[in-house]
Amino acid sequence: MIKRRNLLQWLGLSPFFWPLPLSAAENYRLSETFSPGNRFRIQTATELSGSMLFTPPNQPSKQIQIKGKSQIDFDETILTLDSSLKVNKSLREYRKVELSRTLDGQNQETILRPQVRTMVLLRNGSKKIPFSLEAPLTWNELDLIRTEVFPCALAGLFPPRSVALNESWNAGLESVQELTDLEVLESSQVVCKLDSVNLVNNRKTARISFLGKASGINEDGPNQQILDGYIFFDCETRHLSFLYLKGTSILKNKEGKDVGRIEGRYTISREMLPAVQLDTKSIYEPDANNTRLLFESRETSFSFHYPRNWRVTSQSDSQATLDQSKEAGLLITKEKPSRYTSSAMYRDEALAFVRKQQMRIENQSAIEPVNGTPGLEFFSWDVQVEGRRMHLLYFVYRTGQNMFTLASRCSQESKLNLRSDIMMIANSIKPTEKSS
């Protein structure tokens, strides 16, 4: 089904797609192949509407209405292929990314900031990993890109062999999963058929329809999706030039009962551009720096960077909490500068908390400055609590007229790896305009 988070307004069809008859041949070989340097102009559009049952904690369930639309326009350059000759890395240059949606009467919008509109997209199995070489992405930007359909992964809609007119075949599971955005694809009964081969705008073009159902699990839980659409394949340039999908997602609860229904339309227009010679000296590899995420919120008076294996779990004007796992977490607090006149005062308060929780201290460090970051100091304890050995790491950061404290915990086994993560987060904190 269409991506509910990346919903694009349906463009509709123009006279460009009105076919002129072409004499039929016996069999047709329809498939795409890619090479590094191939380039495409891609425009996608979606609109959807529906409702789903929402159950807040300790509150009665209610049906919420959902509407959304979005438009995306970008150029994509193929960078590398894997051993199966599938695209696993591409460079994207975005012209336009707009998403608007209404959830239970509340309007939400997402756009790409100008500084991240050139992006590298890695593909690992069904997962897409975008990152910018210029600046960290926000969670909303990351989510928007990784849930958008990857056209190069739709090869399973083409026949695995030469086919005649009106011949059918089963759609490839990878392509069905790409269209439905199901994290787990449990079943698929999607069938494709070669409908016609005609002249479209004086170009030999094949029309392939697809129809069927798929079931699985996504972020909303179990659901069944109904797919009804078609693609145009340009027989001269041998690439998918257009896709139209009308989809329905039927959301289900744990008992298998229907709790929501979302309908939408999705289109891809894809034009092949002249290939480019890649610069082998260019580096398009992910690292700990360019895959960081940016946390910046109207609700919170500070921003920071954090690794992707962490997630922000709560936020307010003066605090934010992050979790990395069940045993690794971090609390960031913007303090009044007068609360702690020295880092020792914060250390004494933290020590009183440790003793109140009846933690046995096994090792402790003195208050130390962080090299290269004036005003940032830290201290730590190794403790044992309820039979578990934990590492507690604390920071005090004074920057201008602002003060921040950070309190974190993790297991002894993971403290070396997570210590560097938390150090990076602490080092990146900046007060925002809201705090001034």
KELUM-954172 format. One record per residue (C-alpha): x, y, z. Coordinates in steps of 0.2 Angstrom, whole numbers, m for minus. Layout:
BEGIN
<east = X north = Y up = Z>
...
//
This chain:
BEGIN
<east = 0 north = 0 up = 0>
<east = 5 north = 18 up = m1>
<east = 16 north = 25 up = 12>
<east = 5 north = 33 up = 25>
<east = 18 north = 45 up = 31>
<east = 25 north = 50 up = 14>
<east = 8 north = 53 up = 6>
<east = 9 north = 62 up = m11>
<east = m5 north = 70 up = m20>
<east = m11 north = 60 up = m35>
<east = m5 north = 68 up = m51>
<east = m17 north = 59 up = m62>
<east = m15 north = 54 up = m80>
<east = m12 north = 66 up = m95>
<east = m14 north = 63 up = m114>
<east = 4 north = 58 up = m114>
<east = m2 north = 40 up = m109>
<east = m16 north = 38 up = m122>
<east = m10 north = 23 up = m132>
<east = m9 north = 20 up = m150>
<east = m11 north = 2 up = m156>
<east = 5 north = m8 up = m161>
<east = 6 north = m24 up = m169>
<east = 8 north = m38 up = m156>
<east = 24 north = m49 up = m156>
<east = 24 north = m67 up = m149>
<east = 35 north = m64 up = m134>
<east = 42 north = m50 up = m124>
<east = 57 north = m49 up = m113>
<east = 54 north = m35 up = m100>
<east = 67 north = m31 up = m87>
<east = 78 north = m18 up = m80>
<east = 96 north = m18 up = m77>
<east = 107 north = m5 up = m69>
<east = 125 north = 1 up = m70>
<east = 134 north = 14 up = m59>
<east = 131 north = 31 up = m66>
<east = 114 north = 28 up = m72>
<east = 103 north = 43 up = m68>
<east = 84 north = 46 up = m66>
<east = 72 north = 60 up = m64>
<east = 59 north = 54 up = m51>
<east = 43 north = 62 up = m46>
<east = 31 north = 54 up = m34>
<east = 14 north = 59 up = m28>
<east = 1 north = 51 up = m15>
<east = m15 north = 55 up = m6>
<east = m24 north = 45 up = 7>
<east = m38 north = 45 up = 19>
<east = m46 north = 34 up = 32>
<east = m48 north = 30 up = 50>
<east = m40 north = 19 up = 64>
<east = m44 north = 14 up = 82>
<east = m32 north = 23 up = 94>
<east = m31 north = 17 up = 112>
<east = m21 north = 29 up = 123>
<east = m14 north = 22 up = 140>
<east = m27 north = 21 up = 153>
<east = m40 north = 30 up = 142>
<east = m55 north = 23 up = 131>
<east = m52 north = 19 up = 113>
<east = m57 north = 32 up = 100>
<east = m58 north = 32 up = 81>
<east = m47 north = 45 up = 73>
<east = m48 north = 52 up = 55>
<east = m32 north = 52 up = 44>
<east = m29 north = 62 up = 29>
<east = m13 north = 66 up = 20>
<east = m4 north = 70 up = 4>
<east = 14 north = 74 up = m2>
<east = 25 north = 77 up = m17>
<east = 43 north = 72 up = m19>
<east = 54 north = 77 up = m34>
<east = 72 north = 72 up = m36>
<east = 86 north = 65 up = m47>
<east = 94 north = 49 up = m42>
<east = 111 north = 43 up = m48>
<east = 116 north = 24 up = m46>
<east = 132 north = 22 up = m37>
<east = 135 north = 4 up = m33>
<east = 127 north = m13 up = m35>
<east = 128 north = m29 up = m24>
<east = 134 north = m46 up = m29>
<east = 116 north = m49 up = m36>
<east = 117 north = m34 up = m47>
<east = 104 north = m25 up = m37>
<east = 106 north = m6 up = m33>
<east = 113 north = m5 up = m15>
<east = 119 north = 13 up = m15>
<east = 112 north = 29 up = m24>
<east = 115 north = 48 up = m23>
<east = 99 north = 58 up = m22>
<east = 97 north = 77 up = m26>
<east = 80 north = 83 up = m20>
<east = 71 north = 98 up = m28>
<east = 55 north = 96 up = m18>
<east = 49 north = 87 up = m3>
<east = 33 north = 91 up = 5>
<east = 22 north = 81 up = 16>
<east = 6 north = 87 up = 25>
<east = m6 north = 76 up = 35>
<east = m20 north = 78 up = 47>
<east = m22 north = 66 up = 62>
<east = m37 north = 68 up = 73>
<east = m39 north = 86 up = 67>
<east = m21 north = 91 up = 70>
<east = m11 north = 97 up = 55>
<east = 7 north = 91 up = 53>
<east = 20 north = 95 up = 40>
<east = 37 north = 89 up = 35>
<east = 49 north = 96 up = 23>
<east = 68 north = 93 up = 20>
<east = 79 north = 107 up = 25>
<east = 90 north = 114 up = 11>
<east = 106 north = 108 up = 20>
<east = 101 north = 90 up = 18>
<east = 94 north = 89 up = 1>
<east = 109 north = 80 up = m6>
<east = 108 north = 63 up = 1>
<east = 116 north = 46 up = 0>
<east = 103 north = 31 up = 1>
<east = 110 north = 14 up = 6>
<east = 99 north = m1 up = 4>
<east = 101 north = m17 up = 14>
<east = 88 north = m30 up = 11>
<east = 72 north = m21 up = 12>
<east = 79 north = m7 up = 23>
<east = 84 north = 10 up = 17>
<east = 97 north = 20 up = 26>
<east = 98 north = 38 up = 21>
<east = 111 north = 50 up = 27>
<east = 117 north = 67 up = 21>
<east = 135 north = 72 up = 19>
<east = 132 north = 90 up = 24>
<east = 122 north = 90 up = 40>
<east = 113 north = 77 up = 52>
<east = 95 north = 72 up = 47>
<east = 81 north = 75 up = 60>
<east = 70 north = 59 up = 64>
<east = 56 north = 66 up = 53>
<east = 67 north = 68 up = 38>
<east = 75 north = 51 up = 41>
<east = 57 north = 43 up = 42>
<east = 51 north = 52 up = 27>
<east = 65 north = 46 up = 16>
<east = 66 north = 28 up = 22>
<east = 47 north = 24 up = 20>
<east = 47 north = 31 up = 2>
<east = 46 north = 18 up = m12>
<east = 63 north = 14 up = m20>
<east = 59 north = 12 up = m38>
<east = 75 north = 1 up = m42>
<east = 67 north = m12 up = m30>
<east = 52 north = m15 up = m41>
<east = 60 north = m27 up = m53>
<east = 49 north = m41 up = m46>
<east = 34 north = m33 up = m55>
<east = 42 north = m38 up = m72>
<east = 41 north = m56 up = m78>
<east = 55 north = m67 up = m74>
<east = 55 north = m74 up = m92>
<east = 49 north = m69 up = m109>
<east = 30 north = m68 up = m109>
<east = 16 north = m66 up = m122>
<east = 1 north = m54 up = m121>
<east = m11 north = m58 up = m107>
<east = 1 north = m70 up = m99>
<east = 2 north = m69 up = m80>
<east = 15 north = m71 up = m66>
<east = 17 north = m69 up = m48>
<east = 24 north = m53 up = m42>
<east = 41 north = m54 up = m33>
<east = 40 north = m54 up = m14>
<east = 53 north = m40 up = m12>
<east = 43 north = m29 up = m24>
<east = 27 north = m32 up = m14>
<east = 36 north = m28 up = 2>
<east = 43 north = m12 up = m6>
<east = 25 north = m6 up = m11>
<east = 17 north = m11 up = 5>
<east = 30 north = m5 up = 18>
<east = 27 north = m21 up = 28>
<east = 41 north = m24 up = 40>
<east = 36 north = m43 up = 40>
<east = 28 north = m50 up = 24>
<east = 18 north = m65 up = 29>
<east = 9 north = m69 up = 13>
<east = 7 north = m62 up = m5>
<east = m6 north = m66 up = m18>
<east = m1 north = m52 up = m30>
<east = m2 north = m57 up = m49>
<east = 5 north = m47 up = m63>
<east = m1 north = m48 up = m82>
<east = 6 north = m41 up = m98>
<east = m9 north = m31 up = m104>
<east = m3 north = m23 up = m120>
<east = 12 north = m16 up = m130>
<east = 8 north = 0 up = m138>
<east = 15 north = 16 up = m145>
<east = 14 north = 29 up = m131>
<east = 20 north = 46 up = m136>
<east = 28 north = 38 up = m151>
<east = 38 north = 26 up = m139>
<east = 35 north = 7 up = m138>
<east = 28 north = 4 up = m121>
<east = 22 north = m11 up = m112>
<east = 8 north = m10 up = m99>
<east = 8 north = m22 up = m85>
<east = m6 north = m23 up = m72>
<east = m5 north = m30 up = m55>
<east = m19 north = m35 up = m43>
<east = m20 north = m45 up = m27>
<east = m18 north = m45 up = m8>
<east = m3 north = m45 up = 5>
<east = m3 north = m48 up = 23>
<east = 10 north = m44 up = 36>
<east = 15 north = m33 up = 50>
<east = 20 north = m15 up = 50>
<east = 22 north = m1 up = 63>
<east = 3 north = m1 up = 66>
<east = 3 north = m20 up = 69>
<east = m5 north = m34 up = 58>
<east = m14 north = m28 up = 43>
<east = m20 north = m34 up = 26>
<east = m17 north = m24 up = 10>
<east = m26 north = m24 up = m7>
<east = m16 north = m18 up = m22>
<east = m23 north = m13 up = m38>
<east = m12 north = m4 up = m51>
<east = m1 north = m5 up = m67>
<east = 16 north = 1 up = m73>
<east = 22 north = 7 up = m90>
<east = 39 north = 0 up = m96>
<east = 48 north = 9 up = m109>
<east = 54 north = m4 up = m121>
<east = 67 north = 8 up = m129>
<east = 76 north = 13 up = m113>
<east = 71 north = m3 up = m104>
<east = 66 north = 6 up = m88>
<east = 50 north = 8 up = m78>
<east = 43 north = 25 up = m83>
<east = 27 north = 26 up = m73>
<east = 18 north = 17 up = m59>
<east = 0 north = 19 up = m53>
<east = m6 north = 11 up = m37>
<east = m23 north = 11 up = m29>
<east = m21 north = 3 up = m12>
<east = m31 north = m1 up = 3>
<east = m24 north = m5 up = 20>
<east = m35 north = m14 up = 33>
<east = m28 north = m13 up = 50>
<east = m31 north = m27 up = 63>
<east = m29 north = m30 up = 81>
<east = m21 north = m44 up = 90>
<east = m37 north = m54 up = 89>
<east = m38 north = m52 up = 70>
<east = m52 north = m40 up = 70>
<east = m53 north = m24 up = 59>
<east = m49 north = m8 up = 68>
<east = m45 north = 4 up = 54>
<east = m46 north = 6 up = 35>
<east = m35 north = 18 up = 25>
<east = m36 north = 20 up = 6>
<east = m25 north = 30 up = m5>
<east = m17 north = 32 up = m23>
<east = 1 north = 33 up = m27>
<east = 11 north = 37 up = m43>
<east = 29 north = 37 up = m49>
<east = 34 north = 46 up = m64>
<east = 52 north = 41 up = m69>
<east = 63 north = 48 up = m83>
<east = 80 north = 41 up = m88>
<east = 93 north = 55 up = m89>
<east = 110 north = 54 up = m98>
<east = 122 north = 44 up = m88>
<east = 137 north = 52 up = m78>
<east = 155 north = 47 up = m76>
<east = 157 north = 44 up = m57>
<east = 171 north = 52 up = m48>
<east = 180 north = 37 up = m40>
<east = 188 north = 49 up = m27>
<east = 171 north = 54 up = m20>
<east = 167 north = 46 up = m3>
<east = 149 north = 41 up = 0>
<east = 152 north = 30 up = 15>
<east = 142 north = 31 up = 31>
<east = 151 north = 34 up = 47>
<east = 148 north = 39 up = 65>
<east = 148 north = 57 up = 61>
<east = 137 north = 58 up = 45>
<east = 124 north = 46 up = 52>
<east = 120 north = 56 up = 67>
<east = 102 north = 63 up = 70>
<east = 98 north = 80 up = 75>
<east = 85 north = 83 up = 89>
<east = 77 north = 100 up = 88>
<east = 60 north = 104 up = 94>
<east = 48 north = 118 up = 97>
<east = 44 north = 110 up = 114>
<east = 62 north = 110 up = 120>
<east = 74 north = 124 up = 124>
<east = 90 north = 115 up = 117>
<east = 96 north = 104 up = 103>
<east = 108 north = 90 up = 101>
<east = 115 north = 76 up = 90>
<east = 113 north = 58 up = 94>
<east = 117 north = 41 up = 86>
<east = 103 north = 32 up = 77>
<east = 103 north = 17 up = 88>
<east = 96 north = 29 up = 102>
<east = 79 north = 36 up = 102>
<east = 71 north = 51 up = 111>
<east = 57 north = 44 up = 122>
<east = 51 north = 60 up = 130>
<east = 53 north = 79 up = 129>
<east = 48 north = 95 up = 138>
<east = 54 north = 113 up = 139>
<east = 69 north = 109 up = 150>
<east = 71 north = 90 up = 148>
<east = 74 north = 76 up = 136>
<east = 76 north = 57 up = 139>
<east = 84 north = 45 up = 127>
<east = 85 north = 26 up = 127>
<east = 97 north = 15 up = 119>
<east = 91 north = m2 up = 126>
<east = 82 north = m8 up = 142>
<east = 98 north = m5 up = 152>
<east = 105 north = 11 up = 143>
<east = 97 north = 28 up = 145>
<east = 100 north = 46 up = 147>
<east = 92 north = 61 up = 155>
<east = 97 north = 79 up = 149>
<east = 91 north = 93 up = 159>
<east = 92 north = 112 up = 156>
<east = 96 north = 119 up = 174>
<east = 94 north = 136 up = 181>
<east = 112 north = 142 up = 182>
<east = 111 north = 147 up = 200>
<east = 106 north = 129 up = 205>
<east = 123 north = 122 up = 205>
<east = 137 north = 134 up = 208>
<east = 150 north = 120 up = 205>
<east = 150 north = 103 up = 198>
<east = 154 north = 96 up = 215>
<east = 136 north = 101 up = 221>
<east = 129 north = 91 up = 207>
<east = 140 north = 76 up = 211>
<east = 135 north = 77 up = 229>
<east = 116 north = 77 up = 224>
<east = 119 north = 62 up = 212>
<east = 129 north = 53 up = 226>
<east = 114 north = 55 up = 238>
<east = 102 north = 47 up = 225>
<east = 114 north = 32 up = 223>
<east = 114 north = 29 up = 241>
<east = 96 north = 31 up = 243>
<east = 93 north = 18 up = 230>
<east = 105 north = 6 up = 240>
<east = 117 north = 5 up = 226>
<east = 134 north = m2 up = 231>
<east = 148 north = 8 up = 224>
<east = 163 north = m2 up = 217>
<east = 173 north = 11 up = 208>
<east = 171 north = 30 up = 206>
<east = 181 north = 44 up = 197>
<east = 185 north = 62 up = 201>
<east = 177 north = 76 up = 192>
<east = 187 north = 79 up = 175>
<east = 185 north = 91 up = 161>
<east = 182 north = 85 up = 143>
<east = 196 north = 90 up = 132>
<east = 192 north = 102 up = 118>
<east = 175 north = 107 up = 126>
<east = 177 north = 122 up = 138>
<east = 164 north = 121 up = 152>
<east = 160 north = 102 up = 150>
<east = 165 north = 91 up = 165>
<east = 160 north = 73 up = 169>
<east = 162 north = 60 up = 183>
<east = 156 north = 42 up = 184>
<east = 153 north = 27 up = 196>
<east = 153 north = 8 up = 194>
<east = 139 north = 2 up = 205>
<east = 130 north = m14 up = 209>
<east = 111 north = m14 up = 211>
<east = 100 north = m29 up = 213>
<east = 114 north = m41 up = 207>
<east = 117 north = m31 up = 192>
<east = 133 north = m21 up = 188>
<east = 130 north = m4 up = 181>
<east = 140 north = 11 up = 175>
<east = 133 north = 28 up = 179>
<east = 140 north = 43 up = 170>
<east = 136 north = 61 up = 173>
<east = 140 north = 78 up = 165>
<east = 139 north = 96 up = 169>
<east = 140 north = 108 up = 154>
<east = 141 north = 127 up = 156>
<east = 139 north = 137 up = 140>
<east = 137 north = 155 up = 140>
<east = 122 north = 159 up = 152>
<east = 116 north = 141 up = 151>
<east = 119 north = 126 up = 161>
<east = 115 north = 107 up = 157>
<east = 116 north = 91 up = 167>
<east = 116 north = 74 up = 160>
<east = 113 north = 58 up = 169>
<east = 115 north = 41 up = 161>
<east = 116 north = 23 up = 165>
<east = 121 north = 7 up = 155>
<east = 128 north = m10 up = 159>
<east = 146 north = m13 up = 163>
<east = 148 north = m24 up = 147>
<east = 142 north = m10 up = 136>
<east = 150 north = 5 up = 145>
<east = 165 north = 7 up = 133>
<east = 154 north = 9 up = 117>
<east = 140 north = 19 up = 125>
<east = 152 north = 30 up = 134>
<east = 158 north = 37 up = 118>
<east = 139 north = 39 up = 112>
<east = 135 north = 49 up = 127>
<east = 151 north = 60 up = 126>
<east = 146 north = 64 up = 108>
<east = 128 north = 69 up = 114>
<east = 135 north = 80 up = 128>
<east = 147 north = 88 up = 117>
<east = 134 north = 93 up = 104>
<east = 121 north = 101 up = 116>
<east = 116 north = 119 up = 111>
<east = 103 north = 131 up = 118>
<east = 90 north = 136 up = 106>
<east = 82 north = 153 up = 103>
<east = 68 north = 147 up = 115>
<east = 80 north = 147 up = 129>
<east = 86 north = 165 up = 127>
//
